[in-house]
């Protein structure tokens, strides 16, 4: 997928979970909230590349979310 994936995310018709870093310099908290107003937002310390800088935390969040829906 290239570019802005927000429309695709909204079209899935499912609940969204968005993970946001408190120190993200590319996407502000306000922009994050405006982009995904109905999403469950998880905010924790880190920057824009959380899967690289906090891989274990991201993996645990995703694993728990998948367990909850299966």
N, CA, C and O of each residue as an XYZ file, in Angstrom:
280
protein
N       0.846     -1.167      0.000
C       0.000      0.000      0.000
C       0.895      1.235      0.000
O       1.881      1.301      0.734
N       0.551      2.180     -0.807
C       1.301      3.426     -0.872
C       0.449      4.575     -0.349
O      -0.778      4.555     -0.448
N       1.116      5.563      0.204
C       0.430      6.797      0.566
C      -0.421      6.699      1.811
O      -0.108      5.970      2.753
N      -1.487      7.441      1.790
C      -2.379      7.604      2.937
C      -3.351      6.429      3.024
O      -4.169      6.231      2.126
N      -3.265      5.666      4.083
C      -4.109      4.485      4.243
C      -5.325      4.691      5.121
O      -6.011      3.725      5.457
N      -5.614      5.950      5.507
C      -6.738      6.184      6.423
C      -8.080      5.760      5.839
O      -8.890      5.154      6.541
N      -8.329      6.065      4.574
C      -9.608      5.696      3.966
C      -9.769      4.181      3.938
O     -10.855      3.665      4.201
N      -8.700      3.474      3.623
C      -8.748      2.015      3.609
C      -9.029      1.483      5.007
O      -9.838      0.570      5.173
N      -8.375      2.038      6.000
C      -8.595      1.600      7.380
C     -10.048      1.804      7.788
O     -10.645      0.933      8.421
N     -10.615      2.940      7.431
C     -12.008      3.221      7.792
C     -12.984      2.311      7.046
O     -14.057      2.004      7.564
N     -12.625      1.876      5.837
C     -13.533      1.062      5.030
C     -13.604     -0.388      5.494
O     -14.469     -1.133      5.034
N     -12.730     -0.800      6.377
C     -12.709     -2.193      6.811
C     -13.941     -2.583      7.617
O     -14.284     -3.762      7.702
N     -14.602     -1.602      8.204
C     -15.819     -1.888      8.941
C     -15.598     -2.604     10.253
O     -16.505     -3.265     10.758
N     -14.428     -2.486     10.804
C     -14.104     -3.126     12.079
C     -13.531     -2.079     13.014
O     -13.166     -0.978     12.600
N     -13.461     -2.444     14.271
C     -12.842     -1.546     15.221
C     -11.356     -1.403     14.929
O     -10.679     -2.377     14.600
N     -10.868     -0.208     15.050
C      -9.454      0.053     14.823
C      -8.738      0.257     16.142
O      -9.306      0.799     17.090
N      -7.519     -0.169     16.196
C      -6.652      0.116     17.329
C      -5.456      0.853     16.755
O      -4.823      0.390     15.805
N      -5.155      1.995     17.334
C      -4.033      2.793     16.862
C      -3.041      2.989     18.004
O      -3.415      3.354     19.119
N      -1.792      2.743     17.708
C      -0.727      2.902     18.696
C       0.031      4.174     18.341
O       0.453      4.357     17.199
N       0.200      5.041     19.313
C       0.837      6.333     19.051
C       1.906      6.604     20.090
O       1.703      6.377     21.282
N       3.050      7.092     19.627
C       4.144      7.451     20.529
C       4.023      8.888     21.005
O       3.674      9.778     20.230
N       4.307      9.112     22.262
C       4.194     10.457     22.843
C       5.167     11.442     22.209
O       4.921     12.648     22.221
N       6.265     10.945     21.659
C       7.284     11.818     21.076
C       7.313     11.748     19.555
O       8.337     12.047     18.940
N       6.197     11.355     18.945
C       6.117     11.255     17.488
C       6.223     12.657     16.891
O       5.366     13.507     17.134
N       7.269     12.894     16.114
C       7.475     14.206     15.506
C       6.822     14.333     14.139
O       6.775     15.430     13.582
N       6.314     13.230     13.583
C       5.669     13.278     12.272
C       4.156     13.377     12.363
O       3.526     14.051     11.547
N       3.571     12.714     13.343
C       2.115     12.713     13.512
C       1.812     13.156     14.943
O       2.097     12.438     15.901
N       1.238     14.333     15.070
C       0.925     14.852     16.407
C      -0.223     14.060     17.030
O      -0.959     13.359     16.335
N      -0.361     14.180     18.330
C      -1.483     13.523     19.005
C      -2.820     13.990     18.450
O      -3.734     13.185     18.271
N      -2.941     15.286     18.177
C      -4.190     15.834     17.626
C      -4.470     15.271     16.235
O      -5.611     14.936     15.915
N      -3.431     15.169     15.412
C      -3.608     14.608     14.069
C      -3.981     13.137     14.148
O      -4.824     12.660     13.388
N      -3.361     12.432     15.056
C      -3.641     11.012     15.261
C      -5.103     10.831     15.660
O      -5.797      9.968     15.122
N      -5.557     11.631     16.586
C      -6.943     11.538     17.057
C      -7.920     11.916     15.952
O      -8.948     11.260     15.786
N      -7.611     12.968     15.194
C      -8.495     13.392     14.107
C      -8.551     12.356     12.989
O      -9.587     12.190     12.346
N      -7.446     11.663     12.756
C      -7.398     10.665     11.686
C      -8.189      9.406     12.010
O      -8.757      8.771     11.122
N      -8.220      9.055     13.282
C      -8.893      7.824     13.714
C      -9.775      8.127     14.932
O      -9.489      7.650     16.030
N     -10.834      8.907     14.753
C     -11.628      9.341     15.906
C     -12.316      8.213     16.664
O     -12.550      8.331     17.867
N     -12.642      7.128     15.981
C     -13.364      6.031     16.631
C     -12.443      4.893     17.075
O     -12.910      3.888     17.610
N     -11.155      5.048     16.855
C     -10.213      3.982     17.183
C      -9.939      3.928     18.675
O     -10.026      4.929     19.385
N      -9.612      2.748     19.117
C      -9.039      2.600     20.452
C      -7.597      3.038     20.321
O      -6.816      2.410     19.606
N      -7.244      4.098     20.999
C      -5.895      4.630     20.892
C      -5.063      4.228     22.097
O      -5.471      4.417     23.243
N      -3.909      3.681     21.825
C      -2.955      3.325     22.864
C      -1.759      4.249     22.697
O      -1.121      4.269     21.645
N      -1.464      4.999     23.721
C      -0.388      5.977     23.653
C       0.668      5.591     24.672
O       0.377      5.425     25.856
N       1.898      5.451     24.197
C       2.961      5.200     25.145
C       4.241      5.876     24.683
O       4.336      6.350     23.551
N       5.203      5.914     25.557
C       6.437      6.642     25.325
C       7.168      6.107     24.108
O       7.386      4.904     23.971
N       7.539      7.021     23.232
C       8.278      6.638     22.042
C       7.995      7.591     20.913
O       7.210      8.529     21.054
N       8.639      7.346     19.792
C       8.501      8.200     18.631
C       7.625      7.588     17.555
O       6.689      6.841     17.842
N       7.944      7.917     16.306
C       7.114      7.520     15.170
C       7.300      6.052     14.785
O       6.370      5.442     14.258
N       8.449      5.483     15.029
C       8.749      4.127     14.570
C       8.661      3.106     15.703
O       9.595      2.337     15.929
N       7.554      3.104     16.397
C       7.394      2.231     17.560
C       7.656      0.752     17.279
O       8.251      0.090     18.129
N       7.250      0.201     16.142
C       7.550     -1.212     15.908
C       9.051     -1.520     15.878
O       9.458     -2.656     16.121
N       9.871     -0.506     15.579
C      11.323     -0.703     15.568
C      11.959     -0.369     16.909
O      12.908     -1.028     17.334
N      11.432      0.658     17.576
C      12.040      1.095     18.832
C      11.448      0.404     20.056
O      12.088      0.349     21.107
N      10.253     -0.114     19.931
C       9.592     -0.826     21.034
C       8.883     -2.064     20.489
O       7.674     -2.214     20.665
N       9.633     -2.955     19.824
C       8.991     -4.091     19.159
C       8.251     -5.031     20.100
O       7.195     -5.554     19.745
N       8.788     -5.251     21.290
C       8.143     -6.189     22.211
C       6.816     -5.626     22.726
O       5.838     -6.361     22.865
N       6.787     -4.335     23.005
C       5.536     -3.713     23.448
C       4.490     -3.761     22.338
O       3.333     -4.096     22.593
N       4.887     -3.431     21.112
C       3.949     -3.460     19.988
C       3.442     -4.878     19.738
O       2.251     -5.087     19.510
N       4.344     -5.839     19.782
C       3.945     -7.229     19.559
C       2.967     -7.697     20.632
O       2.007     -8.403     20.323
N       3.193     -7.319     21.870
C       2.295     -7.717     22.957
C       0.913     -7.093     22.765
O      -0.102     -7.757     22.979
N       0.869     -5.834     22.365
C      -0.412     -5.157     22.138
C      -1.177     -5.852     21.023
O      -2.368     -6.130     21.163
N      -0.501     -6.134     19.922
C      -1.151     -6.790     18.780
C      -1.582     -8.204     19.147
O      -2.685     -8.624     18.800
N      -0.735     -8.931     19.836
C      -1.071    -10.291     20.262
C      -2.304    -10.304     21.162
O      -3.200    -11.129     20.983
N      -2.348     -9.394     22.124
C      -3.509     -9.320     23.019
C      -4.770     -8.953     22.259
O      -5.836     -9.502     22.536
N      -4.671     -8.045     21.319
C      -5.846     -7.638     20.521
C      -6.358     -8.801     19.688
O      -7.567     -9.013     19.598
N      -5.454     -9.553     19.080
C      -5.868    -10.702     18.280
C      -6.492    -11.789     19.135
O      -7.447    -12.443     18.714
N      -5.963    -11.984     20.324
C      -6.524    -12.984     21.233
C      -7.941    -12.585     21.635
O      -8.817    -13.439     21.776
N      -8.162    -11.286     21.818
C      -9.479    -10.790     22.230
C     -10.540    -10.965     21.144
O     -11.721    -11.110     21.460
N     -10.139    -10.953     19.862
C     -11.122    -11.057     18.788
C     -11.268    -12.464     18.243
O     -12.159    -12.720     17.434
N     -10.420    -13.373     18.666
C     -10.519    -14.729     18.116
C     -11.274    -15.649     19.046
O     -11.451    -16.827     18.739
